[in-house]
Amino acid sequence: MVRTLFLCLFSSLLALAALAKPEPELTIKRIEDEKSFVVITYSEKLKIGDRFTIHSDRNQEILGLAELVSSQLSPAGYTENSFIVLKVFKDQIIFPGQYLKPMSLVGINPNYKGGTFLMIRSTGESISSRYKPLYTQGILVGDTAETLDKNEFMVSYLGQLYYGLYPRFTIGTAATVNAAGGLNFLGKYKIYSSPENTVSTLLTFTRVPNMTQSNLNLTFLWDSYSNDTMITHNFLSLAVLAYDNAAESTAIKSFGTSSIQTGYEFILNSWDRVLVGPNYNFEKKTIGGYLSYVSIWDRFTLHLSLNTIDIRSKNWSYEEGYYFFMDLYWRY
């Protein structure tokens, strides 16, 4: 009986010690070439395909990203782990003695600070939406040039549904419009993508409930990664077909009216975003604008915005003056 209790206590202590064991210290041993390096481990087993951040010391900013591509056991008993450099930030130099830390982006990683150079674009992996580019700036501000990853979907509390049919092609619909007897669908195609620019085109069709007229908008979207913390969103929406009272819906982009807009997205350290910009509406010949704060959790996004159709207006009005709006999105 005493022996059994002793064994149980000993096993529990071993388990606690294992939980308290710190992460293995991974240090770059040697540089192979401009894109690869080797890390030596002894008892630690690393998984091929895992990604790591590179640091000059244990607490400094991230210098770059690397991925483990192969591991080979040497006759001496240690393992040589070969890494390939995925990205280097701010013209940093990778050299022996720098440290690696596991890069876990499935949930919230407090050590992974916000910045355009750390944004994960079109990976096809299931990572937290806070590290991805915004698919939309909100129903009133308009889309970005980004598409969803393949099989990724997004839904808003207003009934908007989006699905990544292919890596460059996203489809969507406003379910509330369809449920009310109307018809709405859209398709966004990414024409071009580089580290500095993304260009897409968006086609939106809407038939308003209880009306025979329909509207069709063709939109061109261009995102430019201006610097480490800012993205410029350019938006040109042309009303190919529009129903008679479309001018009353000028607050909603791609809804029967033509508008042009250049806005700015600022990425904070927390990965929250600030959106600001002017827009010009062709039908009303007015200059409006918006100021939004976007708070992003793991899969949930909250947009709070102040909008106006006409910056000269002194009224609080959805159709002509200033107004507040809130968007809620879930992205999986």
Secondary structure as UniProt FT lines:
FT   HELIX           2..20
FT   STRAND          26..33
FT   TURN            34..35
FT   STRAND          36..41
FT   TURN            48..49
FT   STRAND          51..55
FT   STRAND          62..73
FT   TURN            75..76
FT   STRAND          79..88
FT   TURN            90..91
FT   TURN            96..97
FT   STRAND          99..102
FT   TURN            110..111
FT   HELIX           116..118
FT   HELIX           129..131
FT   TURN            139..141
FT   TURN            150..151
FT   STRAND          153..156
FT   TURN            157..158
FT   STRAND          160..166
FT   TURN            167..168
FT   STRAND          169..174
FT   HELIX           175..179
FT   TURN            180..181
FT   STRAND          183..193
FT   STRAND          197..207
FT   TURN            209..210
FT   STRAND          214..225
FT   STRAND          230..241
FT   TURN            244..245
FT   HELIX           246..249
FT   TURN            250..251
FT   TURN            253..254
FT   STRAND          259..267
FT   TURN            269..270
FT   STRAND          273..281
FT   TURN            282..285
FT   STRAND          286..296
FT   STRAND          300..308
FT   TURN            311..312
FT   TURN            318..320
FT   STRAND          322..331
//
